[in-house]
Structure formats: structure tokens, C-alpha cells
Amino acid sequence: MDDQKLTMLVTAFIVVTALWEVVSGRTREGRKNTQDWRMAFLATFMMVAVQRPLVLLLLTLGLSTLIPGSAGSLAWLEQAYFWPTLIVFFCVEEFIHGSFHLFAHRRRPNNRVLQWVQAFYKMSHRPHHMSGGQDNKGQLTVTQTFVNGWAWWLIMPNYTFQLLCLYLGLVEVFLIATAFKGLWAAHTHVNWNYDLYFHNHRWAWVRKTMWALAHILVFPTQHHHHHARGPNSAKNVTSTLAIYDWLVFGTLAIETSKPKVYGWRQKDHEANSALKRYFCWDVRPYVPKT
């Protein structure tokens, strides 16, 4: 498997589930609007064509200059200890992702410098939490998976970590781990809530089993509540491993119904333009006045 096949695999899942959402009527009645579609195409294209290649290029140039011969230097680790390396890679990458995602959602820090850094993260992440229009009918859909602002993929260290490991020779580990994470993240964004069937099952042992599983892995309703308007927006910050939300970050939220309202409140220019959503530069709304 190569990087192109990885991209095709995740893309195919998103296309199929997006078609299912359309056919099943889960994009109608304001659940998804024109700007959501435009934003999905724009953000995904920029991620694949610009941001990931740019980060990999900068890593390659920097490391080949500072540490000549470092390319592929950890390939032996993958060959000798594939499964332990894969597990460690996945757990470390998910922890980094969850930590910085939480930083973008948590309360404002006291340090002034960190306030400005967090403001930049909030500005960059804001488009991911915009669904539908200003009528509050928008809901989460699968095409929202890779939607973020122009800087998000450049400032999230877990993406740099992924590509660093790729550069150092952990090719198969990178491909398998990122394929699984991409597919799992896409599946938690689909406008379905199959896990609610088990959370609300008439048999207690089914409900308890689902409750236990939701402490280990992130299921759709957990991530849907991360996209809800209200206190749960700062909960369930991991992408796949809910055990970090539970035991490390203290951000686990398990609900037994769908959110009533999705998405952050939008300003007029954001609601009417995907370009203004994506190419936002103004961090001042997120920094306290002195």
C-alpha cells in the first residue's frame, strides 16, 4: 500500500457515505447547505494538494540539512518490531492530537503569550465547527471530516509527527495507522448514530457493554456531541481513543441521544462564503482586551 492508495481508501469511504447521506435525506432541510459542500471540497483539496506536501517538504529539507542521512534511519525498527512500533506510533500520535485539540477548546490560559497562541488555534479550528446556516438546522456530516481553516494542518504537531515518522522510514506503520485513523474519524462524522441503538437497548448487558466500549473508542454520538452547541463542545477531543478523554484529559462525555443543536454560531460573512470561512486571519475575537 502506498500513500496514493491510502488517500483513495479514505476518499472512497467518504464518497460512499456522503452519497448515503444524500440518498437517505440526511442533508436536506438545512442539515447541510451549499457553503458546507464548498468548504468540504476546498479544505480537503488544500490538505491533500498543499498542506501535507508542504509540511513533508519542509521536514525533508530541514532534516536532510541538519542531520544528513536521517531519511529512512528508523526503517529497521519497523522491520524488527512492526506491531509494537505500530501501537506506539498510534498511541503517541493520538495523544498529541488530543492534547492540542483540547488546547483549542479549553478555557483561556492566564499567560498572555499562550492566549495569542490559543487564539490562533481557535481561529484555525473554527470552520470545523460550522454546520449549515444561521437557522440552527445544520448537522454533522461526513464531508466535515477534514474541514478546518487554512493553518490547522500546519500547526497541529500530530500531523508533523506522522510525516516525520514517514520520513524516518516507518512507511508501513504510517500508512496503516493513518488509514485506520482516517477511516475511524470519517465514520464518527457521518450523520448516523448507530451507537444509540446499543446505548438505549432494552437489555442491560448490551447497554453496559456499549458504555464500556465508549470509554475505549470514540463512537459517532460522542463526536457528534463534540460538535454540539454547549458545554459538550469542549468534550470528546480525541479522534479514536476515548480512553484518553476518560483517563487523561477528563473530557469524556457519553450521551444517549443526539445533540439538539450543532455547530458554533456563525457571523454573516462566514455563513455566506466558504472562502471567508477558510481564509480567516483575525484572531482578535479570541484574545481578551487589556
Helices and strands as residue ranges (DSSP letters): H 3-23, H 34-46, I 47-51, H 52-66, H 75-80, H 82-105, H 112-125, G 126-129, G 142-144, H 152-155, H 157-167, H 171-189, H 195-199, H 204-213, H 220-226, G 231-234, H 242-244, I 245-249, H 268-272, H 274-278, G 284-286
